[in-house]
C-alpha cells in the first residue's frame, strides 16, 4: 500500500491574506450553527435543543466544514497559483449556506442543499483545472456523496431530508478516509486512463464539425504542505474558541445584577472564571498538542479529528452561554450533555493526537470526568458544572505536559 507521490514538502509558508479573508466567512457560519444548540426561552424556563436541532447542527456543520476543507486544501496545494475568483466564489457559497441555517429545515432547506452542491462542485473544479488530485482526501476532488443531496430536493419531511443529507455526508467521509488507503499509483493511472478515454470521445465527436477539443492535462498527485495545513486547521480552532468567548461574555453582559443576593454572588464569579479558564485550557491543548503546528498525519486521519474537535468546541460555546445565563440553576438535560460531551470529545481527540501512552489512567480520568459530571448535573448548579469541566481540561494540560516531558 503506497502513496509515493503525495507527500508533505517543507516550506516556510503561512496563511495568506486571501486565506485569512476566506476564513472570515467561517466566523459567520459557526455563529449561526451555535444558535441551533442554544435551546429556546419561553420567558419562564430555558429549554435545551431538541433532537431535530441537534442532528441538524451536526449535519450542517459537517457539510460546511467539508466545503471549507476543499478550498483550504486547494489553496494549500496550488499555493501562489490560487485563483482568487475561485476563493471568492467559495466564500459566497459558504456565506449562502450560513444565511440559510436558521431555516435550514424549513423554507430554505433546498437553498442550503443547492449551495452545498454548487460550492462543492466549484471546489472540485478548481482542483481539476490545476491538474492535480488529492489522493488522501477524496471529497476535495471527487465527492462521492452528492447523489443523496440531489434526491433530497424531492423530499419535504425534515427528518427524511436530513437523513438523505447525512447519508451523502457519510458517503463523502467513507470515501475520503478509506479510498486513500489503496495504491496511489494505480488509482492515479486509472483516473488518467478515464480522462484519456473521455478526451478521445470528445475529439471524435467534434471532428466532423472541425472544432478542436480542449486539451486535458494529465493528473498528478497533489503535494500537501503539512505546516501550512496545520496552521489553517489551528486558525479554525481559534475561530470557534472566539465563538465560545462571545457566548460567555454576551451572557454575562445581559445579567442585570452582578452581585445577586442570597449568597449567590460567588456562583456568578465561579461560572465566569471557570468558563474563561476552560477556554484557556482548550486553547493551550490545541497550540501544544493539537492543530497549531505541522501535522504529522495524512489528511484522511487529521481532518476527521479536526471536525470532531471544532464541533465539540462549538457545543461547549453554546453550553457556556447557558451556564453564564443560569449560573445558579440546573442546566437542561440536552444542554448539559452537549456541553460535557463536547469537553470529553475534545480531550479525547487531543490525547489521541499526542499518541502518548504515559500516564494513561490520568488521561482516561480526564476524558471520563465530564461525562460523570453530566450524569450528576441534575444535582449541581450550572456554575459548579463549569468548574468541574475546567478541572478536567486543566488537569489534562498538566498531565500531557508531564507525560510528554518525561518521555522526551
WOHU-V786653 format. One record per backbone hydrogen bond with DSSP energy under -1.0 kcal/mol. NH is the residue of the N-H (numbers start at 1). CO is the residue of the C=O. If there is no record, write none. Layout:
nh=NH co=CO
nh=NH co=CO
This chain:
nh=13 co=11
nh=20 co=16
nh=21 co=17
nh=22 co=18
nh=23 co=19
nh=25 co=22
nh=28 co=24
nh=29 co=25
nh=30 co=26
nh=31 co=27
nh=32 co=28
nh=33 co=29
nh=34 co=30
nh=35 co=31
nh=36 co=33
nh=37 co=34
nh=38 co=35
nh=40 co=47
nh=42 co=45
nh=47 co=40
nh=54 co=50
nh=55 co=51
nh=56 co=52
nh=57 co=53
nh=58 co=54
nh=59 co=55
nh=60 co=56
nh=61 co=57
nh=62 co=58
nh=63 co=59
nh=64 co=60
nh=65 co=61
nh=66 co=62
nh=67 co=63
nh=68 co=64
nh=69 co=65
nh=70 co=66
nh=71 co=67
nh=72 co=68
nh=73 co=69
nh=74 co=70
nh=75 co=71
nh=76 co=72
nh=77 co=73
nh=78 co=74
nh=79 co=75
nh=81 co=78
nh=82 co=79
nh=87 co=83
nh=88 co=84
nh=89 co=85
nh=90 co=86
nh=91 co=87
nh=92 co=88
nh=93 co=89
nh=94 co=90
nh=95 co=91
nh=96 co=92
nh=97 co=93
nh=98 co=94
nh=99 co=95
nh=100 co=96
nh=101 co=98
nh=103 co=100
nh=104 co=101
nh=106 co=103
nh=108 co=103
nh=109 co=106
nh=112 co=108
nh=113 co=109
nh=114 co=110
nh=115 co=111
nh=116 co=112
nh=117 co=113
nh=118 co=114
nh=119 co=115
nh=120 co=116
nh=121 co=117
nh=122 co=118
nh=123 co=119
nh=124 co=120
nh=125 co=121
nh=126 co=122
nh=127 co=123
nh=128 co=124
nh=129 co=125
nh=130 co=126
nh=131 co=128
nh=132 co=127
nh=133 co=220
nh=140 co=137
nh=141 co=138
nh=142 co=138
nh=150 co=146
nh=151 co=147
nh=152 co=148
nh=153 co=150
nh=154 co=151
nh=155 co=152
nh=161 co=157
nh=162 co=158
nh=163 co=159
nh=164 co=160
nh=165 co=161
nh=166 co=162
nh=167 co=163
nh=168 co=164
nh=169 co=165
nh=170 co=166
nh=171 co=167
nh=172 co=168
nh=173 co=169
nh=174 co=170
nh=175 co=171
nh=176 co=172
nh=177 co=173
nh=178 co=174
nh=179 co=175
nh=181 co=178
nh=182 co=179
nh=184 co=2
nh=187 co=183
nh=188 co=184
nh=189 co=185
nh=190 co=186
nh=191 co=187
nh=192 co=188
nh=193 co=189
nh=194 co=190
nh=195 co=191
nh=196 co=192
nh=197 co=193
nh=198 co=194
nh=199 co=195
nh=200 co=196
nh=201 co=197
nh=202 co=198
nh=203 co=199
nh=204 co=200
nh=205 co=201
nh=206 co=202
nh=207 co=203
nh=210 co=207
nh=211 co=206
nh=220 co=131
nh=222 co=133
nh=226 co=224
nh=229 co=225
nh=230 co=226
nh=231 co=227
nh=232 co=228
nh=233 co=229
nh=234 co=230
nh=234 co=291
nh=235 co=231
nh=236 co=232
nh=237 co=233
nh=238 co=234
nh=239 co=235
nh=240 co=236
nh=241 co=237
nh=242 co=238
nh=243 co=239
nh=244 co=240
nh=245 co=241
nh=246 co=242
nh=247 co=243
nh=248 co=244
nh=249 co=245
nh=250 co=246
nh=251 co=247
nh=252 co=248
nh=253 co=249
nh=255 co=252
nh=268 co=264
nh=269 co=265
nh=270 co=266
nh=271 co=267
nh=272 co=268
nh=273 co=269
nh=274 co=270
nh=275 co=271
nh=276 co=272
nh=277 co=273
nh=278 co=274
nh=279 co=275
nh=280 co=276
nh=281 co=277
nh=282 co=278
nh=283 co=279
nh=284 co=280
nh=285 co=281
nh=286 co=282
nh=287 co=283
nh=288 co=284
nh=289 co=285
nh=290 co=286
nh=292 co=286
nh=295 co=226
nh=301 co=298
nh=302 co=298
nh=303 co=299
nh=305 co=301
nh=306 co=302
nh=307 co=303
nh=308 co=304
nh=309 co=305
nh=310 co=306
nh=311 co=307
nh=312 co=308
nh=313 co=309
nh=314 co=310
nh=315 co=311
nh=316 co=312
nh=317 co=313
nh=318 co=314
nh=319 co=315
nh=320 co=316
nh=321 co=317
nh=322 co=318
nh=323 co=319
nh=324 co=320
nh=325 co=321
nh=326 co=322
nh=329 co=326
nh=336 co=332
nh=337 co=333
nh=338 co=334
nh=339 co=335
nh=340 co=336
nh=341 co=337
nh=342 co=338
nh=343 co=339
nh=344 co=340
nh=345 co=341
nh=346 co=342
nh=347 co=343
nh=348 co=344
nh=349 co=345
nh=350 co=346
nh=351 co=347
nh=352 co=348
nh=353 co=349
nh=354 co=350
nh=360 co=357
nh=363 co=359
nh=364 co=360
nh=365 co=361
nh=366 co=362
nh=367 co=363
nh=368 co=364
nh=369 co=365
nh=372 co=368
nh=373 co=369
nh=374 co=370
nh=375 co=371
nh=376 co=372
nh=379 co=376
nh=380 co=377
nh=382 co=329
nh=383 co=327
nh=385 co=381
nh=386 co=382
nh=387 co=383
nh=388 co=384
nh=389 co=385
nh=390 co=386
nh=391 co=387
nh=392 co=388
nh=393 co=389
nh=394 co=390
nh=395 co=391
nh=396 co=392
nh=397 co=393
nh=398 co=394
nh=399 co=395
nh=400 co=396
nh=401 co=397
nh=402 co=398
nh=403 co=399
nh=404 co=400
nh=405 co=401
nh=406 co=402
nh=407 co=403
